[in-house]
Amino acid sequence: MATSTGATPAYLLAPEVSALLWYMPDQRHHMLFATMWNTGIRIGEARTLTPESFDLDGLRPFVRVLSEKVRARRGPHRKMRSAWSR
């Protein structure tokens, strides 16, 4: 297992991820973790994925990922609203 200078591993190696996926009985979890491993996305980004996020028919298949931080806001942020209301 890959380790950092501390006691906890810094990351998993490909054979370790393969073993983890092999023993995952739930197909949904298997697909989630396989997608996260193969794309490098985080769990928050994985939560935003829809079937439309996947383009697998082109010459270069890709996954369109939206960050959770990218959100359209209407009006000021709540912290600013509280400052304005004083």
C-alpha positions as CSV (number, residue, x, y, z in Angstrom):
1,M,0.0,0.0,0.0
2,A,1.2,3.5,-0.8
3,T,2.0,5.4,2.4
4,S,3.0,8.9,3.3
5,T,5.4,9.8,6.0
6,G,2.6,9.4,8.6
7,A,0.7,6.3,9.6
8,T,-2.2,6.8,7.1
9,P,-1.9,6.1,3.4
10,A,-1.7,9.1,1.1
11,Y,-3.6,7.4,-1.7
12,L,-4.5,3.9,-3.0
13,L,-2.7,2.2,-5.8
14,A,-4.5,0.8,-8.9
15,P,-4.3,-2.8,-7.7
16,E,-5.7,-1.8,-4.3
17,V,-8.6,0.0,-6.0
18,S,-9.2,-3.0,-8.3
19,A,-9.4,-5.2,-5.2
20,L,-11.8,-2.8,-3.5
21,L,-14.1,-2.7,-6.5
22,W,-14.0,-6.5,-6.9
23,Y,-15.4,-7.0,-3.4
24,M,-18.1,-4.3,-3.7
25,P,-21.4,-6.2,-3.9
26,D,-23.7,-3.2,-4.7
27,Q,-23.6,-2.3,-8.4
28,R,-24.5,1.3,-7.7
29,H,-21.5,1.8,-5.3
30,H,-19.3,-0.1,-7.7
31,M,-20.2,2.3,-10.5
32,L,-19.9,5.4,-8.3
33,F,-16.4,4.5,-7.0
34,A,-15.2,3.3,-10.4
35,T,-16.3,6.6,-12.0
36,M,-14.7,8.6,-9.2
37,W,-11.4,6.6,-9.6
38,N,-11.3,6.9,-13.4
39,T,-12.3,10.5,-13.6
40,G,-10.6,11.9,-10.5
41,I,-13.8,13.6,-9.3
42,R,-14.7,14.1,-5.7
43,I,-17.9,12.8,-4.0
44,G,-19.6,16.3,-4.2
45,E,-18.9,16.4,-8.0
46,A,-20.1,12.8,-8.4
47,R,-23.4,13.8,-6.7
48,T,-24.1,16.3,-9.5
49,L,-23.8,13.7,-12.3
50,T,-26.8,12.8,-14.4
51,P,-27.1,10.5,-17.4
52,E,-26.7,13.6,-19.6
53,S,-23.3,14.2,-18.0
54,F,-21.9,11.2,-19.9
55,D,-21.0,11.5,-23.6
56,L,-19.7,8.1,-24.6
57,D,-20.5,8.1,-28.3
58,G,-17.9,10.4,-29.6
59,L,-14.3,9.7,-30.6
60,R,-13.2,10.9,-27.2
61,P,-15.7,9.9,-24.6
62,F,-16.0,12.3,-21.7
63,V,-17.9,13.1,-18.5
64,R,-19.1,16.7,-18.0
65,V,-18.7,17.6,-14.3
66,L,-20.1,20.6,-12.5
67,S,-18.6,21.6,-9.2
68,E,-21.0,22.0,-6.3
69,K,-19.5,25.5,-5.9
70,V,-20.8,26.6,-9.3
71,R,-24.3,27.8,-8.6
72,A,-26.3,30.6,-10.0
73,R,-27.3,33.0,-7.2
74,R,-30.1,35.4,-7.2
75,G,-29.4,38.4,-5.0
76,P,-26.7,38.8,-2.4
77,H,-25.2,36.0,-0.4
78,R,-26.9,35.4,3.0
79,K,-23.9,36.9,4.9
80,M,-24.2,40.1,2.9
81,R,-28.0,40.2,3.4
82,S,-27.5,40.2,7.1
83,A,-24.9,42.9,6.9
84,W,-27.2,45.1,4.8
85,S,-30.2,44.6,7.0
86,R,-28.4,46.2,10.0
